[in-house]
């Protein structure tokens, strides 16, 4: 029974179970310290249940506009929904492109059954479970989508009699194969895009796929195991959440909640490094009972080989994925790569856990289009962000001198390095998106119920700060920064908050949200983000969808579009009850968008009696054939 309870938990709840820190609010002291700092938010914010007035420096003048009918969006914003369907504006259409269990090769055409799911024999030949980050590529006339499958739902994916807990090695292998990454060719048949079954590009990358460790941690004692005493190769990429595309057109898949896959079958005292990442106890899917690789009592270094950005070449199905250790080890949400004005390559990354940090990697060498990227992602400097109360910020280099840690320790235990330099604890940094039309970037800070309540997993202070200005923050916000000298590689920046999510129908204080939130566009828990080529910011949510209490009037999770210049935000899509919106990419002609619908409830998308809910990728387009991306 205990195991079933674990699989029912969200990943955030699982982290809380692993690290049950005692509440230590002392919020009066938090407020006293905050308001005593000269210029904190320009005196604009009253804490706790007091009133909030925004626009005195926290938000730019362009962000103050409301969605009042003067928007330049090419659609009429839609209302909330609470049903089991996908909704888009009038004049748009949708189609399910691919579902969990759909065949990628002909031999698996009958692999999925609503009654039994997918057999272990076919589980690596079908589209995976719980779709997340994705990117689209054009390769020699073929259109490829590379997409993550973040995790599994054992009660749905395993045979009914398993009751949500693997009972055999085969059932563990079934779950392993339904996760990871899918590369698939798609084609527009004239009736919308469809998967090209048996394409030479189709590929499944799972928890058993062999890959290489590259960068400074390759060969380190921290990543050596009994199975790999050289510390150079590893099996699997896991809990693949967000994604990114390199400047040279490869795929970056991001390993997030990797800690939940490991457990101990015998007595095991967690080290400080394990505790910082929530590693210990029993695993979420019982892997350790059937595979010694996931047993901390047999392979204590195996978790150190996960939690990285992994690079995959979709154009070459024979290529080996590469874990890029120079980008640090933490719960990566996504990886946003940009080309700095000085020619260096920059990768922005968020660590998705309450009170963790925002990071930036800057390559040592420059790169130019048409040249080899060799070494670009292996030789560089990792930074953590500090957001100052005066709306300036700095990137703190994670060096041995600054952290008191060795170079290997910094990259293997990156959270501890960020703590050492006293970077700013953030409200769960999720996707980062860089504006293609100007030098600025955005990070979705999805929520943090522990803000001002208790420290993060490393014991770092999580008192209210300017970039994270609300205690017990259940709504989230989006922070925006502009690098100095219009150079993404710069060490300093200025920042503001693009939006603070909230509910103006329930609150008239800070929890009502910022001035660009109103009854017609309110939402909670911004998660995924991406810019379209016209400079519009697409915002996806993964929050409370029960439509009651402090979330009344918000309905199901949704995708909205924001105008960075005016601050206007409008609702574009809602997804079925229970689901979140994940990943976003566009066809080469920008006429079709692709978005993920993860962990839907009910029986969507098949909608028949006895059908299972199936995570899917949905295509959407304008009926008049105009561009949308």
Rosetta blueprint (number, residue, H / E / L):
1 X L
2 X H
3 X H
4 X H
5 X H
6 X H
7 X H
8 X H
9 X L
10 X L
11 X H
12 X H
13 X H
14 X H
15 X H
16 X H
17 X H
18 X H
19 X L
20 X L
21 X L
22 X L
23 X L
24 X L
25 X L
26 X L
27 X H
28 X H
29 X H
30 X H
31 X H
32 X H
33 X H
34 X H
35 X H
36 X H
37 X L
38 X L
39 X L
40 X H
41 X H
42 X H
43 X H
44 X L
45 X E
46 X L
47 X L
48 X L
49 X L
50 X L
51 X L
52 X E
53 X L
54 X L
55 X L
56 X L
57 X L
58 X L
59 X L
60 X L
61 X H
62 X H
63 X H
64 X H
65 X L
66 X L
67 X L
68 X L
69 X L
70 X L
71 X L
72 X L
73 X L
74 X L
75 X L
76 X L
77 X L
78 X L
79 X L
80 X L
81 X L
82 X L
83 X L
84 X L
85 X L
86 X L
87 X E
88 X E
89 X L
90 X L
91 X L
92 X E
93 X E
94 X E
95 X E
96 X E
97 X E
98 X E
99 X E
100 X L
101 X L
102 X L
103 X E
104 X L
105 X L
106 X H
107 X H
108 X H
109 X L
110 X L
111 X L
112 X E
113 X E
114 X L
115 X L
116 X L
117 X E
118 X E
119 X L
120 X H
121 X H
122 X H
123 X L
124 X L
125 X L
126 X E
127 X L
128 X L
129 X L
130 X L
131 X E
132 X E
133 X E
134 X E
135 X E
136 X E
137 X E
138 X E
139 X E
140 X L
141 X L
142 X E
143 X E
144 X E
145 X E
146 X E
147 X E
148 X E
149 X E
150 X L
151 X L
152 X L
153 X L
154 X H
155 X H
156 X H
157 X H
158 X L
159 X L
160 X H
161 X H
162 X H
163 X L
164 X L
165 X L
166 X L
167 X L
168 X L
169 X H
170 X H
171 X H
172 X H
173 X H
174 X H
175 X H
176 X H
177 X H
178 X L
179 X L
180 X E
181 X E
182 X E
183 X E
184 X E
185 X E
186 X E
187 X E
188 X E
189 X L
190 X L
191 X L
192 X L
193 X E
194 X E
195 X E
196 X L
197 X L
198 X L
199 X L
200 X L
201 X L
202 X L
203 X E
204 X E
205 X E
206 X L
207 X L
208 X L
209 X L
210 X E
211 X E
212 X E
213 X E
214 X E
215 X L
216 X L
217 X L
218 X L
219 X L
220 X L
221 X H
222 X H
223 X H
224 X L
225 X L
226 X L
227 X L
228 X L
229 X L
230 X L
231 X L
232 X L
233 X E
234 X E
235 X E
236 X L
237 X L
238 X L
239 X L
240 X E
241 X E
242 X E
243 X E
244 X E
245 X E
246 X L
247 X L
248 X L
249 X L
250 X L
251 X E
252 X E
253 X E
254 X E
255 X E
256 X L
257 X L
258 X H
259 X H
260 X H
261 X H
262 X L
263 X E
264 X L
265 X L
266 X L
267 X L
268 X L
269 X L
270 X L
271 X L
272 X H
273 X H
274 X H
275 X H
276 X H
277 X L
278 X L
279 X L
280 X L
281 X L
282 X L
283 X L
284 X L
285 X L
286 X L
287 X H
288 X H
289 X H
290 X H
291 X L
292 X H
293 X H
294 X H
295 X E
296 X L
297 X L
298 X L
299 X L
300 X L
301 X L
302 X H
303 X H
304 X H
305 X H
306 X L
307 X L
308 X L
309 X E
310 X E
311 X E
312 X E
313 X L
314 X L
315 X L
316 X L
317 X L
318 X L
319 X L
320 X L
321 X L
322 X E
323 X E
324 X E
325 X H
326 X H
327 X H
328 X L
329 X L
330 X L
331 X L
332 X E
333 X E
334 X E
335 X E
336 X E
337 X E
338 X E
339 X E
340 X L
341 X L
342 X L
343 X L
344 X E
345 X E
346 X E
347 X E
348 X E
349 X E
350 X E
351 X E
352 X L
353 X L
354 X E
355 X E
356 X E
357 X L
358 X E
359 X E
360 X E
361 X E
362 X E
363 X E
364 X E
365 X E
366 X E
367 X L
368 X L
369 X L
370 X L
371 X L
372 X L
373 X L
374 X L
375 X L
376 X L
377 X L
378 X L
379 X L
380 X E
381 X E
382 X E
383 X E
384 X E
385 X E
386 X E
387 X E
388 X L
389 X L
390 X L
391 X L
392 X E
393 X E
394 X E
395 X E
396 X E
397 X E
398 X L
399 X L
400 X H
401 X H
402 X H
403 X H
404 X L
405 X L
406 X L
407 X H
408 X H
409 X H
410 X H
411 X H
412 X H
413 X L
414 X H
415 X H
416 X H
417 X H
418 X H
419 X H
420 X H
421 X L
422 X L
423 X L
424 X L
425 X L
426 X E
427 X E
428 X L
429 X E
430 X E
431 X E
432 X E
433 X E
434 X E
435 X L
436 X L
437 X L
438 X L
439 X L
440 X L
441 X E
442 X E
443 X E
444 X E
445 X E
446 X L
447 X L
448 X E
449 X L
450 X L
451 X L
452 X L
453 X L
454 X L
455 X L
456 X L
457 X L
458 X L
459 X L
460 X L
461 X L
462 X L
463 X L
464 X L
465 X E
466 X L
467 X L
468 X E
469 X L
470 X L
471 X L
472 X L
473 X E
474 X L
475 X L
476 X L
477 X E
478 X E
479 X E
480 X E
481 X E
482 X E
483 X E
484 X H
485 X H
486 X H
487 X L
488 X L
489 X L
490 X L
491 X L
492 X E
493 X E
494 X E
495 X E
496 X E
497 X E
498 X E
499 X E
500 X E
501 X L
502 X L
503 X L
504 X L
505 X L
506 X L
507 X L
508 X L
509 X L
510 X H
511 X H
512 X H
513 X L
514 X L
515 X L
516 X L
517 X L
518 X L
519 X L
520 X L
521 X L
522 X L
523 X L
524 X L
525 X L
526 X E
527 X E
528 X E
529 X E
530 X E
531 X E
532 X L
533 X L
534 X L
535 X L
536 X E
537 X E
538 X E
539 X E
540 X E
541 X E
542 X L
543 X L
544 X L
545 X L
546 X L
547 X L
548 X L
549 X H
550 X H
551 X H
552 X L
553 X L
554 X L
555 X L
556 X L
557 X L
558 X E
559 X E
560 X E
561 X E
562 X E
563 X E
564 X L
565 X L
566 X L
567 X L
568 X L
569 X E
570 X E
571 X E
572 X E
573 X E
574 X E
575 X L
576 X L
577 X L
578 X L
579 X L
580 X E
581 X E
582 X E
583 X E
584 X E
585 X E
586 X E
587 X L
588 X L
589 X L
590 X L
591 X L
592 X E
593 X E
594 X E
595 X E
596 X E
597 X E
598 X E
599 X L
600 X L
601 X L
602 X L
603 X L
604 X L
605 X L
606 X L
607 X L
608 X L
609 X L
610 X L
611 X L
612 X L
613 X L
614 X L
615 X L
616 X E
617 X E
618 X E
619 X E
620 X E
621 X E
622 X E
623 X L
624 X L
625 X L
626 X L
627 X L
628 X L
629 X L
